[in-house]
């Protein structure tokens, strides 16, 4: 009999995150969010529940319910841990939350260390398929000198960060134009692109995937994000734009806090300085030791049915997630809605009777 697994996210989201490999022999079900009102015992029919969105209180609540009845939960982190995203992401800040502040999961699969957390999950180091799909690095030694300028999905968290970022990247682009260096953008934020590429006819390469896109470029300039890892893995000279106080999660040989620093280091960057390129490669050396999602699944499969315990209070965390759901503006009170419709219908009938009476 096949093991049953419930993915809290949709099938499409799981494909994008690249976490499905390894589940081919499982009886899989998706969109588990629709079950968040079910009682704890409902989840006993599953052998494993898989989550991937920590910002979702519904997802976390389901995992708490599974924990209460001894059903294994596995969380896949979709990228590297980023301190700025952890403490200043507006989605979490307005809820007074910290990314991974409490982990109600039995197993936690992550590409990087999580320094700030409570709970006691078993950590599994892995590389998401969406970050690196190729089995071996590209040969970048013979590439023409072509620069790809890109950003994280969320490049800034407030207006001041946005302003600093735009000023920095516009200065860099102006210098590249002066040096007649070929570059392209890969920026999905259209409002950002309009401010950066004013008066220039520069291509914005949005397809194919990032990894496939890299084949045409020798250099990458980007904001701190998981794509830094992909770029370094494939031997691209990679520069990170620095415009906030929190440190980036991955070390690159080129960190650019100002246009002046970029100009000073430009020659070593464009010529792919051997020593600095070796430093980059060494900074992600542990990547070769990390598993793919399918290996994580195999490891978790071997631990199904074993007892695990979160020593910190999961009941408090569960209560906070319930409160957050109930207080959310997206929480839809169907009883209130039905009552209002009923009252409105009765009122309209009363007005109709009154209208007829007045006509008499």
Secondary structure as a PSIPRED ss2 file (coil, helix, strand):
# PSIPRED VFORMAT (PSIPRED V4.0)

   1 X C   1.000  0.000  0.000
   2 X C   1.000  0.000  0.000
   3 X C   1.000  0.000  0.000
   4 X E   0.000  0.000  1.000
   5 X E   0.000  0.000  1.000
   6 X E   0.000  0.000  1.000
   7 X E   0.000  0.000  1.000
   8 X C   1.000  0.000  0.000
   9 X C   1.000  0.000  0.000
  10 X C   1.000  0.000  0.000
  11 X H   0.000  1.000  0.000
  12 X H   0.000  1.000  0.000
  13 X H   0.000  1.000  0.000
  14 X H   0.000  1.000  0.000
  15 X H   0.000  1.000  0.000
  16 X H   0.000  1.000  0.000
  17 X H   0.000  1.000  0.000
  18 X C   1.000  0.000  0.000
  19 X C   1.000  0.000  0.000
  20 X C   1.000  0.000  0.000
  21 X C   1.000  0.000  0.000
  22 X C   1.000  0.000  0.000
  23 X C   1.000  0.000  0.000
  24 X C   1.000  0.000  0.000
  25 X C   1.000  0.000  0.000
  26 X C   1.000  0.000  0.000
  27 X E   0.000  0.000  1.000
  28 X E   0.000  0.000  1.000
  29 X E   0.000  0.000  1.000
  30 X C   1.000  0.000  0.000
  31 X C   1.000  0.000  0.000
  32 X H   0.000  1.000  0.000
  33 X H   0.000  1.000  0.000
  34 X H   0.000  1.000  0.000
  35 X H   0.000  1.000  0.000
  36 X C   1.000  0.000  0.000
  37 X C   1.000  0.000  0.000
  38 X C   1.000  0.000  0.000
  39 X C   1.000  0.000  0.000
  40 X H   0.000  1.000  0.000
  41 X H   0.000  1.000  0.000
  42 X H   0.000  1.000  0.000
  43 X H   0.000  1.000  0.000
  44 X H   0.000  1.000  0.000
  45 X H   0.000  1.000  0.000
  46 X C   1.000  0.000  0.000
  47 X C   1.000  0.000  0.000
  48 X E   0.000  0.000  1.000
  49 X E   0.000  0.000  1.000
  50 X E   0.000  0.000  1.000
  51 X E   0.000  0.000  1.000
  52 X C   1.000  0.000  0.000
  53 X C   1.000  0.000  0.000
  54 X C   1.000  0.000  0.000
  55 X C   1.000  0.000  0.000
  56 X C   1.000  0.000  0.000
  57 X H   0.000  1.000  0.000
  58 X H   0.000  1.000  0.000
  59 X H   0.000  1.000  0.000
  60 X H   0.000  1.000  0.000
  61 X H   0.000  1.000  0.000
  62 X H   0.000  1.000  0.000
  63 X H   0.000  1.000  0.000
  64 X H   0.000  1.000  0.000
  65 X H   0.000  1.000  0.000
  66 X H   0.000  1.000  0.000
  67 X H   0.000  1.000  0.000
  68 X H   0.000  1.000  0.000
  69 X C   1.000  0.000  0.000
  70 X C   1.000  0.000  0.000
  71 X C   1.000  0.000  0.000
  72 X E   0.000  0.000  1.000
  73 X E   0.000  0.000  1.000
  74 X E   0.000  0.000  1.000
  75 X E   0.000  0.000  1.000
  76 X E   0.000  0.000  1.000
  77 X C   1.000  0.000  0.000
  78 X C   1.000  0.000  0.000
  79 X C   1.000  0.000  0.000
  80 X C   1.000  0.000  0.000
  81 X C   1.000  0.000  0.000
  82 X C   1.000  0.000  0.000
  83 X H   0.000  1.000  0.000
  84 X H   0.000  1.000  0.000
  85 X H   0.000  1.000  0.000
  86 X H   0.000  1.000  0.000
  87 X H   0.000  1.000  0.000
  88 X H   0.000  1.000  0.000
  89 X C   1.000  0.000  0.000
  90 X H   0.000  1.000  0.000
  91 X H   0.000  1.000  0.000
  92 X H   0.000  1.000  0.000
  93 X H   0.000  1.000  0.000
  94 X C   1.000  0.000  0.000
  95 X C   1.000  0.000  0.000
  96 X C   1.000  0.000  0.000
  97 X C   1.000  0.000  0.000
  98 X C   1.000  0.000  0.000
  99 X C   1.000  0.000  0.000
 100 X C   1.000  0.000  0.000
 101 X C   1.000  0.000  0.000
 102 X E   0.000  0.000  1.000
 103 X C   1.000  0.000  0.000
 104 X C   1.000  0.000  0.000
 105 X C   1.000  0.000  0.000
 106 X C   1.000  0.000  0.000
 107 X E   0.000  0.000  1.000
 108 X E   0.000  0.000  1.000
 109 X E   0.000  0.000  1.000
 110 X E   0.000  0.000  1.000
 111 X C   1.000  0.000  0.000
 112 X C   1.000  0.000  0.000
 113 X C   1.000  0.000  0.000
 114 X C   1.000  0.000  0.000
 115 X C   1.000  0.000  0.000
 116 X C   1.000  0.000  0.000
 117 X C   1.000  0.000  0.000
 118 X E   0.000  0.000  1.000
 119 X C   1.000  0.000  0.000
 120 X C   1.000  0.000  0.000
 121 X C   1.000  0.000  0.000
 122 X E   0.000  0.000  1.000
 123 X E   0.000  0.000  1.000
 124 X E   0.000  0.000  1.000
 125 X E   0.000  0.000  1.000
 126 X E   0.000  0.000  1.000
 127 X E   0.000  0.000  1.000
 128 X C   1.000  0.000  0.000
 129 X C   1.000  0.000  0.000
 130 X C   1.000  0.000  0.000
 131 X C   1.000  0.000  0.000
 132 X C   1.000  0.000  0.000
 133 X C   1.000  0.000  0.000
 134 X C   1.000  0.000  0.000
 135 X C   1.000  0.000  0.000
 136 X C   1.000  0.000  0.000
 137 X C   1.000  0.000  0.000
 138 X C   1.000  0.000  0.000
 139 X C   1.000  0.000  0.000
 140 X C   1.000  0.000  0.000
 141 X C   1.000  0.000  0.000
 142 X C   1.000  0.000  0.000
 143 X C   1.000  0.000  0.000
 144 X C   1.000  0.000  0.000
 145 X C   1.000  0.000  0.000
 146 X E   0.000  0.000  1.000
 147 X E   0.000  0.000  1.000
 148 X E   0.000  0.000  1.000
 149 X E   0.000  0.000  1.000
 150 X E   0.000  0.000  1.000
 151 X C   1.000  0.000  0.000
 152 X C   1.000  0.000  0.000
 153 X C   1.000  0.000  0.000
 154 X C   1.000  0.000  0.000
 155 X C   1.000  0.000  0.000
 156 X C   1.000  0.000  0.000
 157 X C   1.000  0.000  0.000
 158 X C   1.000  0.000  0.000
 159 X H   0.000  1.000  0.000
 160 X H   0.000  1.000  0.000
 161 X H   0.000  1.000  0.000
 162 X H   0.000  1.000  0.000
 163 X H   0.000  1.000  0.000
 164 X H   0.000  1.000  0.000
 165 X H   0.000  1.000  0.000
 166 X H   0.000  1.000  0.000
 167 X H   0.000  1.000  0.000
 168 X H   0.000  1.000  0.000
 169 X H   0.000  1.000  0.000
 170 X H   0.000  1.000  0.000
 171 X H   0.000  1.000  0.000
 172 X H   0.000  1.000  0.000
 173 X H   0.000  1.000  0.000
 174 X H   0.000  1.000  0.000
 175 X H   0.000  1.000  0.000
 176 X H   0.000  1.000  0.000
 177 X H   0.000  1.000  0.000
 178 X H   0.000  1.000  0.000
 179 X C   1.000  0.000  0.000
 180 X C   1.000  0.000  0.000
 181 X C   1.000  0.000  0.000
 182 X E   0.000  0.000  1.000
 183 X E   0.000  0.000  1.000
 184 X E   0.000  0.000  1.000
 185 X E   0.000  0.000  1.000
 186 X E   0.000  0.000  1.000
 187 X C   1.000  0.000  0.000
 188 X C   1.000  0.000  0.000
 189 X C   1.000  0.000  0.000
 190 X H   0.000  1.000  0.000
 191 X H   0.000  1.000  0.000
 192 X H   0.000  1.000  0.000
 193 X H   0.000  1.000  0.000
 194 X H   0.000  1.000  0.000
 195 X H   0.000  1.000  0.000
 196 X H   0.000  1.000  0.000
 197 X C   1.000  0.000  0.000
 198 X C   1.000  0.000  0.000
 199 X C   1.000  0.000  0.000
 200 X C   1.000  0.000  0.000
 201 X C   1.000  0.000  0.000
 202 X C   1.000  0.000  0.000
 203 X C   1.000  0.000  0.000
 204 X E   0.000  0.000  1.000
 205 X C   1.000  0.000  0.000
 206 X C   1.000  0.000  0.000
 207 X C   1.000  0.000  0.000
 208 X C   1.000  0.000  0.000
 209 X C   1.000  0.000  0.000
 210 X H   0.000  1.000  0.000
 211 X H   0.000  1.000  0.000
 212 X H   0.000  1.000  0.000
 213 X H   0.000  1.000  0.000
 214 X H   0.000  1.000  0.000
 215 X H   0.000  1.000  0.000
 216 X H   0.000  1.000  0.000
 217 X C   1.000  0.000  0.000
 218 X C   1.000  0.000  0.000
 219 X E   0.000  0.000  1.000
 220 X E   0.000  0.000  1.000
 221 X E   0.000  0.000  1.000
 222 X E   0.000  0.000  1.000
 223 X E   0.000  0.000  1.000
 224 X C   1.000  0.000  0.000
 225 X C   1.000  0.000  0.000
 226 X C   1.000  0.000  0.000
 227 X H   0.000  1.000  0.000
 228 X H   0.000  1.000  0.000
 229 X H   0.000  1.000  0.000
 230 X H   0.000  1.000  0.000
 231 X H   0.000  1.000  0.000
 232 X H   0.000  1.000  0.000
 233 X H   0.000  1.000  0.000
 234 X C   1.000  0.000  0.000
 235 X C   1.000  0.000  0.000
 236 X C   1.000  0.000  0.000
 237 X E   0.000  0.000  1.000
 238 X E   0.000  0.000  1.000
 239 X E   0.000  0.000  1.000
 240 X E   0.000  0.000  1.000
 241 X E   0.000  0.000  1.000
 242 X C   1.000  0.000  0.000
 243 X C   1.000  0.000  0.000
 244 X C   1.000  0.000  0.000
 245 X C   1.000  0.000  0.000
 246 X C   1.000  0.000  0.000
 247 X C   1.000  0.000  0.000
 248 X C   1.000  0.000  0.000
 249 X C   1.000  0.000  0.000
 250 X C   1.000  0.000  0.000
 251 X C   1.000  0.000  0.000
 252 X C   1.000  0.000  0.000
 253 X C   1.000  0.000  0.000
 254 X E   0.000  0.000  1.000
 255 X E   0.000  0.000  1.000
 256 X E   0.000  0.000  1.000
 257 X C   1.000  0.000  0.000
 258 X C   1.000  0.000  0.000
 259 X H   0.000  1.000  0.000
 260 X H   0.000  1.000  0.000
 261 X H   0.000  1.000  0.000
 262 X H   0.000  1.000  0.000
 263 X H   0.000  1.000  0.000
 264 X H   0.000  1.000  0.000
 265 X H   0.000  1.000  0.000
 266 X H   0.000  1.000  0.000
 267 X H   0.000  1.000  0.000
 268 X H   0.000  1.000  0.000
 269 X H   0.000  1.000  0.000
 270 X H   0.000  1.000  0.000
 271 X C   1.000  0.000  0.000
 272 X C   1.000  0.000  0.000
 273 X C   1.000  0.000  0.000
 274 X H   0.000  1.000  0.000
 275 X H   0.000  1.000  0.000
 276 X H   0.000  1.000  0.000
 277 X H   0.000  1.000  0.000
 278 X H   0.000  1.000  0.000
 279 X H   0.000  1.000  0.000
 280 X H   0.000  1.000  0.000
 281 X H   0.000  1.000  0.000
 282 X H   0.000  1.000  0.000
 283 X H   0.000  1.000  0.000
 284 X C   1.000  0.000  0.000
 285 X H   0.000  1.000  0.000
 286 X H   0.000  1.000  0.000
 287 X H   0.000  1.000  0.000
 288 X H   0.000  1.000  0.000
 289 X H   0.000  1.000  0.000
 290 X C   1.000  0.000  0.000
 291 X E   0.000  0.000  1.000
 292 X E   0.000  0.000  1.000
 293 X H   0.000  1.000  0.000
 294 X H   0.000  1.000  0.000
 295 X H   0.000  1.000  0.000
 296 X H   0.000  1.000  0.000
 297 X H   0.000  1.000  0.000
 298 X H   0.000  1.000  0.000
 299 X H   0.000  1.000  0.000
 300 X H   0.000  1.000  0.000
 301 X H   0.000  1.000  0.000
 302 X C   1.000  0.000  0.000
 303 X C   1.000  0.000  0.000
 304 X C   1.000  0.000  0.000
 305 X C   1.000  0.000  0.000
 306 X C   1.000  0.000  0.000
 307 X C   1.000  0.000  0.000
 308 X C   1.000  0.000  0.000
 309 X C   1.000  0.000  0.000
 310 X C   1.000  0.000  0.000
 311 X C   1.000  0.000  0.000
 312 X C   1.000  0.000  0.000
 313 X C   1.000  0.000  0.000
 314 X H   0.000  1.000  0.000
 315 X H   0.000  1.000  0.000
 316 X H   0.000  1.000  0.000
 317 X H   0.000  1.000  0.000
 318 X H   0.000  1.000  0.000
 319 X H   0.000  1.000  0.000
 320 X H   0.000  1.000  0.000
 321 X H   0.000  1.000  0.000
 322 X H   0.000  1.000  0.000
 323 X H   0.000  1.000  0.000
 324 X H   0.000  1.000  0.000
 325 X H   0.000  1.000  0.000
 326 X H   0.000  1.000  0.000
 327 X H   0.000  1.000  0.000
 328 X C   1.000  0.000  0.000
 329 X C   1.000  0.000  0.000
 330 X C   1.000  0.000  0.000
 331 X C   1.000  0.000  0.000
 332 X C   1.000  0.000  0.000
 333 X C   1.000  0.000  0.000
 334 X H   0.000  1.000  0.000
 335 X H   0.000  1.000  0.000
 336 X H   0.000  1.000  0.000
 337 X H   0.000  1.000  0.000
 338 X H   0.000  1.000  0.000
 339 X H   0.000  1.000  0.000
 340 X H   0.000  1.000  0.000
 341 X H   0.000  1.000  0.000
 342 X H   0.000  1.000  0.000
 343 X H   0.000  1.000  0.000
 344 X H   0.000  1.000  0.000
 345 X H   0.000  1.000  0.000
 346 X H   0.000  1.000  0.000
 347 X H   0.000  1.000  0.000
 348 X H   0.000  1.000  0.000
 349 X H   0.000  1.000  0.000
 350 X H   0.000  1.000  0.000
 351 X H   0.000  1.000  0.000
 352 X H   0.000  1.000  0.000
 353 X H   0.000  1.000  0.000
 354 X H   0.000  1.000  0.000
 355 X H   0.000  1.000  0.000
 356 X H   0.000  1.000  0.000
 357 X H   0.000  1.000  0.000
 358 X H   0.000  1.000  0.000
 359 X H   0.000  1.000  0.000
 360 X C   1.000  0.000  0.000
